[in-house]
Amino acid sequence: MVVDPLGEVPWAMQLAVRAEKADPPSHDAVCEAAAAAVVRLLTDERVVGGDEGEWAAQVHRWESGRIRKVARRARGARWRAVLELPGVTVEHAGAQVRAFVPGPVDDVPAELAKLQVAGLDLPAADPPAPPPEPPYAALALNPDVAMSTGKAAAQSGHAAHLLLRRAPAPAVAAWLAAGARVHLVRGAPWRECARRATVAVRDAGFTEVPPGTMTAVAWTVS
């Protein structure tokens, strides 16, 4: 089991989900956008550009412990404010999600700390269609586990993160070359999704679900 470095404050990657009152995105689009945003930040040149990458040390420290992710709701001026913080934004199917460079949980930038964590629950839309052709990453959320949109977005981010780090290198390279596209699978039997999966997320139990709950799985489609 991965644990945080002894004596150090835990770190987390913050995710901001734009959810305007007038035209909120769908639950599914947010989950896909969150997963893509995590992957794009982790593969950004400022992370993978060697020791001189300006975000590399922070990502390395974060990945040395539990890979916590916290999804927050933003709208209006508060969404515009967080766009000034270091991170990567993904716009997808009407959703906008920004992933931020990880940091200590007790030192969250003020612009992010103002954003609400609990209560982000958005309506489901029609099941999303997969990309017209592979390669892409397929994610599935456990239908037997009740999760808010914020929790599901964080779990989708975890699944994509683990897939990036643990899937076979050729599959990952092809996925990234195709734009790191993500498809949230809905309606397929959970047992079949788990059987196909390359990675599975087991939640630490900090919010909403008991520790050890399998919340999401992912695999590459080629």
Phi and psi in degrees as GROMACS dihedral restraints (atoms count N, CA, C in turn):
[ dihedral_restraints ]
;  ai    aj    ak    al  type     phi  dphi    fc
    3     4     5     6     1   -77.3    20    10
    4     5     6     7     1   132.8    20    10
    6     7     8     9     1  -126.7    20    10
    7     8     9    10     1   163.2    20    10
    9    10    11    12     1   -74.6    20    10
   10    11    12    13     1   150.2    20    10
   12    13    14    15     1   -54.2    20    10
   13    14    15    16     1   135.7    20    10
   15    16    17    18     1   -57.0    20    10
   16    17    18    19     1   129.3    20    10
   18    19    20    21     1    81.3    20    10
   19    20    21    22     1    -0.8    20    10
   21    22    23    24     1  -105.5    20    10
   22    23    24    25     1   148.8    20    10
   24    25    26    27     1   -67.3    20    10
   25    26    27    28     1   136.5    20    10
   27    28    29    30     1   -59.4    20    10
   28    29    30    31     1   151.4    20    10
   30    31    32    33     1  -110.6    20    10
   31    32    33    34     1   158.8    20    10
   33    34    35    36     1  -149.1    20    10
   34    35    36    37     1   153.6    20    10
   36    37    38    39     1   -95.0    20    10
   37    38    39    40     1   125.2    20    10
   39    40    41    42     1   -88.8    20    10
   40    41    42    43     1   141.6    20    10
   42    43    44    45     1  -123.0    20    10
   43    44    45    46     1   130.0    20    10
   45    46    47    48     1  -108.9    20    10
   46    47    48    49     1   127.0    20    10
   48    49    50    51     1  -107.1    20    10
   49    50    51    52     1   120.8    20    10
   51    52    53    54     1   -75.9    20    10
   52    53    54    55     1   122.2    20    10
   54    55    56    57     1  -139.0    20    10
   55    56    57    58     1    81.1    20    10
   57    58    59    60     1   -71.2    20    10
   58    59    60    61     1   148.3    20    10
   60    61    62    63     1   -63.8    20    10
   61    62    63    64     1   -38.4    20    10
   63    64    65    66     1   -73.2    20    10
   64    65    66    67     1   -34.7    20    10
   66    67    68    69     1  -146.6    20    10
   67    68    69    70     1    70.0    20    10
   69    70    71    72     1   -71.2    20    10
   70    71    72    73     1   151.9    20    10
   72    73    74    75     1   -75.2    20    10
   73    74    75    76     1   170.5    20    10
   75    76    77    78     1   -84.2    20    10
   76    77    78    79     1   157.5    20    10
   78    79    80    81     1   -53.6    20    10
   79    80    81    82     1   -47.2    20    10
   81    82    83    84     1   -65.5    20    10
   82    83    84    85     1   -43.7    20    10
   84    85    86    87     1   -63.4    20    10
   85    86    87    88     1   -37.8    20    10
   87    88    89    90     1   -64.5    20    10
   88    89    90    91     1   -42.6    20    10
   90    91    92    93     1   -62.5    20    10
   91    92    93    94     1   -43.8    20    10
   93    94    95    96     1   -65.6    20    10
   94    95    96    97     1   -42.7    20    10
   96    97    98    99     1   -66.2    20    10
   97    98    99   100     1   -38.5    20    10
   99   100   101   102     1   -63.5    20    10
  100   101   102   103     1   -44.0    20    10
  102   103   104   105     1   -61.4    20    10
  103   104   105   106     1   -44.7    20    10
  105   106   107   108     1   -65.7    20    10
  106   107   108   109     1   -38.6    20    10
  108   109   110   111     1   -63.9    20    10
  109   110   111   112     1   -41.5    20    10
  111   112   113   114     1   -60.1    20    10
  112   113   114   115     1   -47.8    20    10
  114   115   116   117     1   -64.3    20    10
  115   116   117   118     1   -41.5    20    10
  117   118   119   120     1   -68.4    20    10
  118   119   120   121     1   -34.4    20    10
  120   121   122   123     1   -66.8    20    10
  121   122   123   124     1   -45.1    20    10
  123   124   125   126     1   -66.7    20    10
  124   125   126   127     1   -21.1    20    10
  126   127   128   129     1  -107.4    20    10
  127   128   129   130     1     8.7    20    10
  129   130   131   132     1   -66.5    20    10
  130   131   132   133     1   148.3    20    10
  132   133   134   135     1   -58.6    20    10
  133   134   135   136     1   -28.4    20    10
  135   136   137   138     1   -72.7    20    10
  136   137   138   139     1    -9.9    20    10
  138   139   140   141     1  -104.9    20    10
  139   140   141   142     1   -47.2    20    10
  141   142   143   144     1   -93.1    20    10
  142   143   144   145     1     3.2    20    10
  144   145   146   147     1   -82.4    20    10
  145   146   147   148     1    30.2    20    10
  147   148   149   150     1    83.7    20    10
  148   149   150   151     1  -172.1    20    10
  150   151   152   153     1   -62.4    20    10
  151   152   153   154     1   -18.9    20    10
  153   154   155   156     1   -86.1    20    10
  154   155   156   157     1    -6.7    20    10
  156   157   158   159     1   -61.8    20    10
  157   158   159   160     1   129.1    20    10
  159   160   161   162     1   -67.3    20    10
  160   161   162   163     1   -20.2    20    10
  162   163   164   165     1  -104.4    20    10
  163   164   165   166     1    -2.6    20    10
  165   166   167   168     1   -62.3    20    10
  166   167   168   169     1   -45.0    20    10
  168   169   170   171     1   -64.7    20    10
  169   170   171   172     1   -38.4    20    10
  171   172   173   174     1   -68.3    20    10
  172   173   174   175     1   -41.2    20    10
  174   175   176   177     1   -65.8    20    10
  175   176   177   178     1   -40.8    20    10
  177   178   179   180     1   -61.8    20    10
  178   179   180   181     1   -44.4    20    10
  180   181   182   183     1   -62.2    20    10
  181   182   183   184     1   -43.4    20    10
  183   184   185   186     1   -61.7    20    10
  184   185   186   187     1   -45.3    20    10
  186   187   188   189     1   -73.6    20    10
  187   188   189   190     1    -7.6    20    10
  189   190   191   192     1   -77.7    20    10
  190   191   192   193     1   -12.4    20    10
  192   193   194   195     1  -124.2    20    10
  193   194   195   196     1  -155.2    20    10
  195   196   197   198     1   -68.1    20    10
  196   197   198   199     1   138.9    20    10
  198   199   200   201     1   -88.7    20    10
  199   200   201   202     1    65.6    20    10
  201   202   203   204     1   -62.6    20    10
  202   203   204   205     1   143.6    20    10
  204   205   206   207     1  -135.9    20    10
  205   206   207   208     1   138.6    20    10
  207   208   209   210     1  -126.3    20    10
  208   209   210   211     1   119.8    20    10
  210   211   212   213     1   -96.8    20    10
  211   212   213   214     1   133.1    20    10
  213   214   215   216     1  -126.4    20    10
  214   215   216   217     1   152.2    20    10
  216   217   218   219     1   -94.1    20    10
  217   218   219   220     1   135.9    20    10
  219   220   221   222     1  -135.6    20    10
  220   221   222   223     1   149.1    20    10
  222   223   224   225     1  -155.7    20    10
  223   224   225   226     1   159.3    20    10
  225   226   227   228     1    57.3    20    10
  226   227   228   229     1  -134.2    20    10
  228   229   230   231     1   -63.3    20    10
  229   230   231   232     1   -31.0    20    10
  231   232   233   234     1   -70.9    20    10
  232   233   234   235     1   -33.3    20    10
  234   235   236   237     1   -65.6    20    10
  235   236   237   238     1   -44.3    20    10
  237   238   239   240     1   -62.9    20    10
  238   239   240   241     1   -34.7    20    10
  240   241   242   243     1   -66.2    20    10
  241   242   243   244     1   -40.8    20    10
  243   244   245   246     1   -73.2    20    10
  244   245   246   247     1   -16.8    20    10
  246   247   248   249     1   -66.3    20    10
  247   248   249   250     1   -16.0    20    10
  249   250   251   252     1   -82.5    20    10
  250   251   252   253     1   -11.9    20    10
  252   253   254   255     1   -85.3    20    10
  253   254   255   256     1   152.1    20    10
  255   256   257   258     1   -61.2    20    10
  256   257   258   259     1   125.3    20    10
  258   259   260   261     1   174.6    20    10
  259   260   261   262     1  -171.1    20    10
  261   262   263   264     1  -133.1    20    10
  262   263   264   265     1   130.8    20    10
  264   265   266   267     1  -106.5    20    10
  265   266   267   268     1   136.8    20    10
  267   268   269   270     1  -117.5    20    10
  268   269   270   271     1   130.9    20    10
  270   271   272   273     1  -110.4    20    10
  271   272   273   274     1   125.0    20    10
  273   274   275   276     1  -154.0    20    10
  274   275   276   277     1   123.3    20    10
  276   277   278   279     1    50.8    20    10
  277   278   279   280     1    38.9    20    10
  279   280   281   282     1    89.1    20    10
  280   281   282   283     1    -3.9    20    10
  282   283   284   285     1  -103.5    20    10
  283   284   285   286     1   149.0    20    10
  285   286   287   288     1  -130.4    20    10
  286   287   288   289     1   123.0    20    10
  288   289   290   291     1  -132.2    20    10
  289   290   291   292     1   133.7    20    10
  291   292   293   294     1  -115.6    20    10
  292   293   294   295     1   127.3    20    10
  294   295   296   297     1   -98.6    20    10
  295   296   297   298     1   134.9    20    10
  297   298   299   300     1  -109.1    20    10
  298   299   300   301     1   154.8    20    10
  300   301   302   303     1   -59.6    20    10
  301   302   303   304     1   130.5    20    10
  303   304   305   306     1   -61.5    20    10
  304   305   306   307     1   156.6    20    10
  306   307   308   309     1  -161.3    20    10
  307   308   309   310     1   175.7    20    10
  309   310   311   312     1   -62.6    20    10
  310   311   312   313     1   144.0    20    10
  312   313   314   315     1   -69.6    20    10
  313   314   315   316     1   -17.0    20    10
  315   316   317   318     1   -97.4    20    10
  316   317   318   319     1    10.2    20    10
  318   319   320   321     1  -139.6    20    10
  319   320   321   322     1    48.9    20    10
  321   322   323   324     1   -76.9    20    10
  322   323   324   325     1   132.7    20    10
  324   325   326   327     1   -52.1    20    10
  325   326   327   328     1   145.0    20    10
  327   328   329   330     1   -56.7    20    10
  328   329   330   331     1   -37.3    20    10
  330   331   332   333     1   -61.9    20    10
  331   332   333   334     1   -33.1    20    10
  333   334   335   336     1   -84.7    20    10
  334   335   336   337     1   -38.1    20    10
  336   337   338   339     1   -61.1    20    10
  337   338   339   340     1   -25.1    20    10
  339   340   341   342     1   -74.1    20    10
  340   341   342   343     1   -17.1    20    10
  342   343   344   345     1   -82.3    20    10
  343   344   345   346     1   141.8    20    10
  345   346   347   348     1   -72.1    20    10
  346   347   348   349     1   136.2    20    10
  348   349   350   351     1   -92.5    20    10
  349   350   351   352     1   -54.4    20    10
  351   352   353   354     1   -78.2    20    10
  352   353   354   355     1   154.8    20    10
  354   355   356   357     1    91.2    20    10
  355   356   357   358     1     6.1    20    10
  357   358   359   360     1   -83.3    20    10
  358   359   360   361     1   100.5    20    10
  360   361   362   363     1  -136.7    20    10
  361   362   363   364     1   113.3    20    10
  363   364   365   366     1  -114.6    20    10
  364   365   366   367     1   154.8    20    10
  366   367   368   369     1   -71.3    20    10
  367   368   369   370     1   149.5    20    10
  369   370   371   372     1   -79.3    20    10
  370   371   372   373     1   149.2    20    10
  372   373   374   375     1  -108.9    20    10
  373   374   375   376     1  -171.5    20    10
  375   376   377   378     1   -59.0    20    10
  376   377   378   379     1   148.0    20    10
  378   379   380   381     1   -52.2    20    10
  379   380   381   382     1   129.2    20    10
  381   382   383   384     1   -65.6    20    10
  382   383   384   385     1   142.0    20    10
  384   385   386   387     1   -78.7    20    10
  385   386   387   388     1   144.8    20    10
  387   388   389   390     1   -70.5    20    10
  388   389   390   391     1   162.7    20    10
  390   391   392   393     1   -54.0    20    10
  391   392   393   394     1   151.9    20    10
  393   394   395   396     1   -61.2    20    10
  394   395   396   397     1   -24.3    20    10
  396   397   398   399     1  -154.9    20    10
  397   398   399   400     1   152.7    20    10
  399   400   401   402     1   -74.8    20    10
  400   401   402   403     1   170.8    20    10
  402   403   404   405     1   -87.7    20    10
  403   404   405   406     1   152.3    20    10
  405   406   407   408     1  -159.2    20    10
  406   407   408   409     1   170.2    20    10
  408   409   410   411     1   -98.6    20    10
  409   410   411   412     1   134.2    20    10
  411   412   413   414     1  -103.0    20    10
  412   413   414   415     1   131.5    20    10
  414   415   416   417     1  -120.3    20    10
  415   416   417   418     1   147.1    20    10
  417   418   419   420     1  -137.3    20    10
  418   419   420   421     1   136.2    20    10
  420   421   422   423     1   -99.9    20    10
  421   422   423   424     1   141.6    20    10
  423   424   425   426     1   -63.8    20    10
  424   425   426   427     1   113.4    20    10
  426   427   428   429     1   -69.3    20    10
  427   428   429   430     1   -14.0    20    10
  429   430   431   432     1   -90.3    20    10
  430   431   432   433     1     1.9    20    10
  432   433   434   435     1  -116.5    20    10
  433   434   435   436     1   118.2    20    10
  435   436   437   438     1   -76.1    20    10
  436   437   438   439     1   123.3    20    10
  438   439   440   441     1  -138.0    20    10
  439   440   441   442     1   140.2    20    10
  441   442   443   444     1   -67.6    20    10
  442   443   444   445     1   169.0    20    10
  444   445   446   447     1   -62.2    20    10
  445   446   447   448     1   -39.1    20    10
  447   448   449   450     1   -61.6    20    10
  448   449   450   451     1   -44.6    20    10
  450   451   452   453     1   -65.6    20    10
  451   452   453   454     1   -43.9    20    10
  453   454   455   456     1   -63.7    20    10
  454   455   456   457     1   -36.8    20    10
  456   457   458   459     1   -64.2    20    10
  457   458   459   460     1   -42.7    20    10
  459   460   461   462     1   -64.4    20    10
  460   461   462   463     1   -40.5    20    10
  462   463   464   465     1   -67.1    20    10
  463   464   465   466     1   -36.3    20    10
  465   466   467   468     1   -63.8    20    10
  466   467   468   469     1   -40.3    20    10
  468   469   470   471     1   -62.5    20    10
  469   470   471   472     1   -41.1    20    10
  471   472   473   474     1   -59.8    20    10
  472   473   474   475     1   -46.3    20    10
  474   475   476   477     1   -62.2    20    10
  475   476   477   478     1   -44.9    20    10
  477   478   479   480     1   -65.1    20    10
  478   479   480   481     1   -38.4    20    10
  480   481   482   483     1   -60.7    20    10
  481   482   483   484     1   -49.7    20    10
  483   484   485   486     1   -62.9    20    10
  484   485   486   487     1   -38.8    20    10
  486   487   488   489     1   -62.8    20    10
  487   488   489   490     1   -42.2    20    10
  489   490   491   492     1   -58.5    20    10
  490   491   492   493     1   -40.1    20    10
  492   493   494   495     1   -86.0    20    10
  493   494   495   496     1   -24.1    20    10
  495   496   497   498     1  -117.7    20    10
  496   497   498   499     1   -17.1    20    10
  498   499   500   501     1   -69.7    20    10
  499   500   501   502     1   157.7    20    10
  501   502   503   504     1   -55.3    20    10
  502   503   504   505     1   139.7    20    10
  504   505   506   507     1   -54.7    20    10
  505   506   507   508     1   -43.3    20    10
  507   508   509   510     1   -61.7    20    10
  508   509   510   511     1   -38.1    20    10
  510   511   512   513     1   -66.9    20    10
  511   512   513   514     1   -40.9    20    10
  513   514   515   516     1   -64.8    20    10
  514   515   516   517     1   -44.4    20    10
  516   517   518   519     1   -60.0    20    10
  517   518   519   520     1   -42.6    20    10
  519   520   521   522     1   -66.6    20    10
  520   521   522   523     1   -41.6    20    10
  522   523   524   525     1   -59.8    20    10
  523   524   525   526     1   -47.8    20    10
  525   526   527   528     1   -66.5    20    10
  526   527   528   529     1   -40.0    20    10
  528   529   530   531     1   -62.5    20    10
  529   530   531   532     1   -28.0    20    10
  531   532   533   534     1   -86.9    20    10
  532   533   534   535     1     4.2    20    10
  534   535   536   537     1   103.8    20    10
  535   536   537   538     1    11.3    20    10
  537   538   539   540     1    54.4    20    10
  538   539   540   541     1    43.8    20    10
  540   541   542   543     1   -71.5    20    10
  541   542   543   544     1   148.0    20    10
  543   544   545   546     1  -130.5    20    10
  544   545   546   547     1   137.5    20    10
  546   547   548   549     1  -126.7    20    10
  547   548   549   550     1   124.0    20    10
  549   550   551   552     1   -86.8    20    10
  550   551   552   553     1   114.6    20    10
  552   553   554   555     1   -81.9    20    10
  553   554   555   556     1   127.4    20    10
  555   556   557   558     1  -128.8    20    10
  556   557   558   559     1   144.3    20    10
  558   559   560   561     1    92.3    20    10
  559   560   561   562     1   -16.6    20    10
  561   562   563   564     1   -79.0    20    10
  562   563   564   565     1   146.8    20    10
  564   565   566   567     1   -56.6    20    10
  565   566   567   568     1   131.8    20    10
  567   568   569   570     1   -59.4    20    10
  568   569   570   571     1   -40.4    20    10
  570   571   572   573     1   -61.4    20    10
  571   572   573   574     1   -37.9    20    10
  573   574   575   576     1   -68.8    20    10
  574   575   576   577     1   -40.7    20    10
  576   577   578   579     1   -62.2    20    10
  577   578   579   580     1   -44.2    20    10
  579   580   581   582     1   -63.8    20    10
  580   581   582   583     1   -35.5    20    10
  582   583   584   585     1   -66.5    20    10
  583   584   585   586     1   -38.3    20    10
  585   586   587   588     1   -76.8    20    10
  586   587   588   589     1   -20.2    20    10
  588   589   590   591     1   -66.8    20    10
  589   590   591   592     1   145.5    20    10
  591   592   593   594     1   -87.3    20    10
  592   593   594   595     1   -34.0    20    10
  594   595   596   597     1  -135.3    20    10
  595   596   597   598     1   154.3    20    10
  597   598   599   600     1  -135.1    20    10
  598   599   600   601     1   141.6    20    10
  600   601   602   603     1   -98.7    20    10
  601   602   603   604     1   125.9    20    10
  603   604   605   606     1  -115.0    20    10
  604   605   606   607     1   115.9    20    10
  606   607   608   609     1   -70.9    20    10
  607   608   609   610     1   146.5    20    10
  609   610   611   612     1   -76.9    20    10
  610   611   612   613     1   -13.7    20    10
  612   613   614   615     1    86.0    20    10
  613   614   615   616     1    20.2    20    10
  615   616   617   618     1   -72.0    20    10
  616   617   618   619     1   -34.3    20    10
  618   619   620   621     1  -142.4    20    10
  619   620   621   622     1   142.2    20    10
  621   622   623   624     1    69.6    20    10
  622   623   624   625     1   -36.2    20    10
  624   625   626   627     1  -129.6    20    10
  625   626   627   628     1   154.9    20    10
  627   628   629   630     1   -66.7    20    10
  628   629   630   631     1   152.9    20    10
  630   631   632   633     1   -57.3    20    10
  631   632   633   634     1   140.0    20    10
  633   634   635   636     1    87.9    20    10
  634   635   636   637     1    -3.3    20    10
  636   637   638   639     1   -65.6    20    10
  637   638   639   640     1   131.1    20    10
  639   640   641   642     1   -80.0    20    10
  640   641   642   643     1   112.1    20    10
  642   643   644   645     1  -100.9    20    10
  643   644   645   646     1   -30.7    20    10
  645   646   647   648     1  -155.0    20    10
  646   647   648   649     1   154.0    20    10
  648   649   650   651     1  -135.5    20    10
  649   650   651   652     1   162.2    20    10
  651   652   653   654     1  -152.2    20    10
  652   653   654   655     1   154.0    20    10
  654   655   656   657     1  -155.5    20    10
  655   656   657   658     1   162.2    20    10
  657   658   659   660     1   -94.2    20    10
  658   659   660   661     1   146.0    20    10
  660   661   662   663     1  -114.0    20    10
  661   662   663   664     1   121.7    20    10
